[in-house]
Amino acid sequence: MVSGSRVLIWSEMDSPVGPITLVMSGKGVCHLDYMSGEKALLSLERWAKEWFGSVRLERNDTELAKVISQLNEYFAGKRQRFDLPIDLFGTSFQKLVWQQLLMIPYGEVRSYKEVAQAMGAPKAVRAVGGANNRNPVSILVPCHRVVGSNGSLVGYGGGLKIKEYLLRLEDALPAQVQV
């Protein structure tokens, strides 16, 4: 946990997969949630308390306009890479997994096993899945590009319908997909 009080700014956007709440620290995008309104703020408060202890949340649509713009471009099929600062909060292992996810190109998928092997930890398949589940900035750190070794769509915090949508958007849905 980071000590002291901190200000996090947030905003909401509508997307083809439903509402998204975005959060930014002074260093970059640090949280993305597939919710809006009071439910999103309660989830955000729980997450922020875990990492910061004391935090003040301020809505600021202007500060997050670039993030929203790039996500809208992604959903429109006009953006394959994000040019945004990201401020990741997680364990050292989770951050290693998330860095590996950033290396999966747009339009491609990897299995949890392949991610573990690429990290040099071939037996850490379950731990990779756990780190994926805790990814605080999905889409930007593309955990949706990780599938089961048989091509099945498993383990997406936003729900399998959103994972399937994102993979279809990227034309990366495995042919043998099993939802």
C-alpha positions as CSV (number, residue, x, y, z in Angstrom):
1,M,0.0,0.0,0.0
2,V,1.2,3.5,-0.8
3,S,1.1,5.7,2.3
4,G,-0.6,9.1,2.5
5,S,-3.7,10.5,0.9
6,R,-3.8,10.6,-2.9
7,V,-6.2,12.0,-5.5
8,L,-7.5,9.8,-8.2
9,I,-9.5,11.2,-11.0
10,W,-12.2,9.2,-12.8
11,S,-14.7,9.4,-15.6
12,E,-17.2,7.2,-17.3
13,M,-17.7,6.3,-21.0
14,D,-20.2,4.3,-23.0
15,S,-18.8,1.6,-25.1
16,P,-20.1,-1.3,-27.3
17,V,-19.5,-3.6,-24.3
18,G,-21.4,-1.3,-21.9
19,P,-20.4,1.4,-19.5
20,I,-16.7,1.7,-18.5
21,T,-15.4,3.7,-15.5
22,L,-11.8,4.8,-15.9
23,V,-9.4,6.0,-13.2
24,M,-6.1,7.8,-13.4
25,S,-3.4,8.5,-10.9
26,G,-0.9,11.3,-11.3
27,K,1.2,8.8,-13.3
28,G,-1.3,7.2,-15.6
29,V,-4.4,5.0,-16.1
30,C,-4.6,2.8,-13.1
31,H,-8.0,1.2,-13.1
32,L,-10.8,0.3,-15.6
33,D,-14.1,-1.2,-14.6
34,Y,-17.0,-2.5,-16.7
35,M,-19.5,-0.6,-14.5
36,S,-20.9,2.8,-14.0
37,G,-22.6,4.9,-11.3
38,E,-22.7,4.1,-7.7
39,K,-21.7,0.4,-8.2
40,A,-18.6,1.5,-10.0
41,L,-17.7,4.0,-7.3
42,L,-18.1,1.4,-4.6
43,S,-15.8,-1.0,-6.5
44,L,-13.3,1.8,-7.1
45,E,-13.3,2.8,-3.4
46,R,-12.6,-0.8,-2.4
47,W,-9.8,-1.1,-4.9
48,A,-8.3,2.3,-4.0
49,K,-8.4,1.5,-0.3
50,E,-6.4,-1.7,-0.9
51,W,-3.6,0.1,-2.7
52,F,-3.6,3.6,-1.2
53,G,-5.4,3.5,2.1
54,S,-6.7,7.1,2.1
55,V,-7.8,8.4,-1.3
56,R,-9.9,11.2,-2.7
57,L,-11.9,10.5,-5.8
58,E,-12.6,13.4,-8.2
59,R,-14.5,13.2,-11.4
60,N,-12.7,14.9,-14.3
61,D,-13.9,14.1,-17.8
62,T,-11.4,16.5,-19.4
63,E,-8.3,14.8,-17.9
64,L,-9.5,11.4,-19.1
65,A,-10.6,12.6,-22.6
66,K,-7.5,11.2,-24.3
67,V,-8.1,7.8,-22.7
68,I,-11.7,7.8,-23.8
69,S,-10.8,8.9,-27.3
70,Q,-8.3,6.1,-27.7
71,L,-10.7,3.5,-26.4
72,N,-13.4,4.8,-28.8
73,E,-10.8,4.5,-31.6
74,Y,-10.1,0.9,-30.5
75,F,-13.8,0.0,-30.4
76,A,-14.2,1.6,-33.9
77,G,-11.4,-0.6,-35.2
78,K,-9.1,2.4,-35.8
79,R,-6.5,1.7,-33.1
80,Q,-4.5,-1.3,-32.4
81,R,-2.0,0.1,-29.9
82,F,-2.6,2.5,-27.0
83,D,-0.3,5.5,-26.4
84,L,-1.2,6.1,-22.8
85,P,0.7,6.1,-19.5
86,I,-0.3,3.2,-17.3
87,D,0.2,3.1,-13.5
88,L,0.0,-0.6,-12.5
89,F,-0.8,-1.7,-9.0
90,G,-0.3,-5.3,-8.1
91,T,2.3,-7.8,-6.8
92,S,5.7,-8.1,-8.4
93,F,4.6,-11.3,-10.0
94,Q,1.3,-9.8,-11.3
95,K,3.2,-6.9,-12.8
96,L,5.5,-9.4,-14.6
97,V,2.5,-11.2,-16.1
98,W,0.9,-7.9,-17.1
99,Q,4.2,-6.8,-18.9
100,Q,4.1,-10.1,-20.8
101,L,0.5,-9.4,-21.8
102,L,1.5,-6.1,-23.3
103,M,3.7,-8.1,-25.7
104,I,0.8,-10.0,-27.2
105,P,0.1,-8.3,-30.5
106,Y,-3.3,-7.0,-31.5
107,G,-5.2,-9.8,-33.3
108,E,-3.3,-12.6,-31.6
109,V,-4.0,-14.8,-28.6
110,R,-1.8,-16.9,-26.3
111,S,-2.7,-19.6,-23.9
112,Y,-2.1,-19.2,-20.2
113,K,0.6,-21.9,-20.6
114,E,2.3,-19.9,-23.4
115,V,2.4,-16.8,-21.2
116,A,3.9,-18.7,-18.3
117,Q,6.5,-20.2,-20.6
118,A,7.4,-16.9,-22.1
119,M,8.0,-15.6,-18.6
120,G,10.4,-18.5,-17.9
121,A,7.9,-19.9,-15.3
122,P,6.3,-22.9,-17.2
123,K,4.7,-24.3,-14.1
124,A,3.0,-21.0,-13.1
125,V,0.0,-21.4,-15.4
126,R,-2.6,-21.0,-12.5
127,A,-0.7,-18.1,-11.1
128,V,-0.8,-16.4,-14.6
129,G,-4.6,-17.0,-14.6
130,G,-4.8,-15.4,-11.1
131,A,-2.8,-12.4,-12.3
132,N,-5.0,-12.0,-15.4
133,N,-8.0,-12.0,-13.1
134,R,-6.5,-9.1,-11.1
135,N,-5.5,-7.0,-14.1
136,P,-6.7,-3.5,-13.1
137,V,-6.6,-2.0,-16.6
138,S,-8.0,-4.7,-19.0
139,I,-8.2,-3.8,-22.7
140,L,-5.1,-1.5,-22.2
141,V,-3.2,-4.5,-20.7
142,P,-4.8,-7.1,-23.0
143,C,-5.7,-10.0,-20.8
144,H,-8.6,-10.7,-23.2
145,R,-5.9,-12.1,-25.5
146,V,-5.2,-15.0,-23.2
147,V,-7.3,-18.2,-23.8
148,G,-7.3,-21.8,-22.6
149,S,-4.9,-24.2,-24.2
150,N,-7.8,-25.7,-26.1
151,G,-8.9,-22.3,-27.4
152,S,-11.7,-21.9,-24.8
153,L,-12.6,-18.5,-23.6
154,V,-12.0,-18.7,-19.8
155,G,-11.3,-16.3,-17.0
156,Y,-12.2,-12.8,-18.0
157,G,-13.2,-10.4,-15.1
158,G,-15.5,-8.4,-17.4
159,G,-17.3,-11.6,-18.4
160,L,-16.9,-14.0,-21.3
161,K,-19.3,-12.0,-23.5
162,I,-17.0,-9.0,-23.4
163,K,-13.9,-11.2,-23.9
164,E,-15.6,-12.7,-27.0
165,Y,-16.5,-9.3,-28.3
166,L,-13.0,-7.9,-27.9
167,L,-11.5,-11.0,-29.7
168,R,-14.0,-10.7,-32.5
169,L,-13.2,-7.0,-32.8
170,E,-9.5,-7.9,-33.2
171,D,-10.4,-10.8,-35.5
172,A,-8.6,-13.1,-33.1
173,L,-11.4,-15.4,-31.9
174,P,-9.9,-18.9,-31.9
175,A,-11.6,-21.1,-34.6
176,Q,-12.3,-23.8,-32.1
177,V,-13.7,-21.4,-29.5
178,Q,-15.7,-22.9,-26.7
179,V,-17.6,-20.2,-24.7
